[in-house]
Amino acid sequence: MRLDGGVSVLRDACIADWMKAGPLTAGQLVAIAEIVGVSAAYLASRFAYCLQLSAEIDFSRLEAAFELPDVTSSACLR
């Protein structure tokens, strides 16, 4: 790590370490943003490479969540 960048380089390195520590919830991301003094949106865009995303998507659960109700048996149509 170069040390000639001053405090901002060290600050960014600490922020990156915090964000690489593990999968973050939205609340944890907001907490880090508050500590650092920036918005969560800025933090997520500036340090996007540090965010760990889950590679597994449960498509059956996703499909069930978006499943439309059966409206043909609804009392509203009678």
C-alpha positions in Angstrom: 0.0 0.0 0.0 1.3 3.4 -0.9 1.4 5.9 2.0 2.1 9.0 0.0 -1.7 9.5 -0.6 -2.2 10.7 2.9 -5.1 10.1 5.2 -7.7 9.5 2.4 -5.8 6.4 1.2 -5.7 5.0 4.7 -9.4 5.9 5.3 -10.4 4.2 2.1 -8.4 1.1 3.0 -10.2 0.9 6.4 -13.6 1.3 4.8 -12.8 -1.4 2.2 -11.7 -3.7 5.0 -15.0 -3.2 6.9 -17.0 -3.8 3.8 -15.0 -7.0 2.8 -15.5 -8.5 6.2 -18.6 -10.4 5.1 -22.0 -10.0 3.5 -23.5 -6.8 4.7 -27.1 -6.2 5.5 -28.6 -2.8 4.5 -28.5 -1.7 8.1 -24.9 -2.5 8.4 -24.1 -0.6 5.2 -26.1 2.4 6.6 -24.2 2.2 9.9 -20.8 2.2 8.2 -21.9 5.2 6.1 -22.9 7.1 9.2 -19.6 6.4 10.9 -17.7 7.5 7.8 -19.9 10.5 7.2 -21.2 9.7 3.7 -24.5 8.4 2.3 -25.1 4.7 1.9 -25.6 5.2 -1.8 -22.2 6.8 -2.2 -20.6 4.1 -0.1 -22.2 1.3 -2.2 -21.1 3.0 -5.5 -17.6 3.9 -4.4 -16.8 0.5 -2.8 -19.0 -1.7 -5.0 -16.1 -4.1 -5.5 -16.1 -4.8 -1.8 -19.8 -5.9 -1.6 -20.3 -9.6 -1.6 -23.4 -10.9 -3.3 -24.9 -14.3 -2.9 -24.4 -16.4 -5.9 -27.3 -18.8 -5.1 -30.8 -17.7 -6.1 -33.7 -19.9 -5.1 -35.8 -19.6 -8.2 -38.6 -21.7 -6.9 -39.0 -19.3 -3.9 -38.7 -16.3 -6.2 -41.4 -17.8 -8.5 -43.7 -18.4 -5.5 -43.2 -14.8 -4.3 -44.3 -13.4 -7.7 -47.1 -15.9 -8.2 -50.4 -14.2 -9.0 -53.5 -15.2 -7.1 -56.3 -17.1 -8.9 -58.8 -14.4 -9.6 -61.3 -16.7 -11.4 -62.6 -17.9 -8.1 -62.7 -14.5 -6.5 -66.0 -13.2 -5.1 -65.4 -9.9 -6.8 -66.1 -11.4 -10.2 -69.6 -12.7 -9.3 
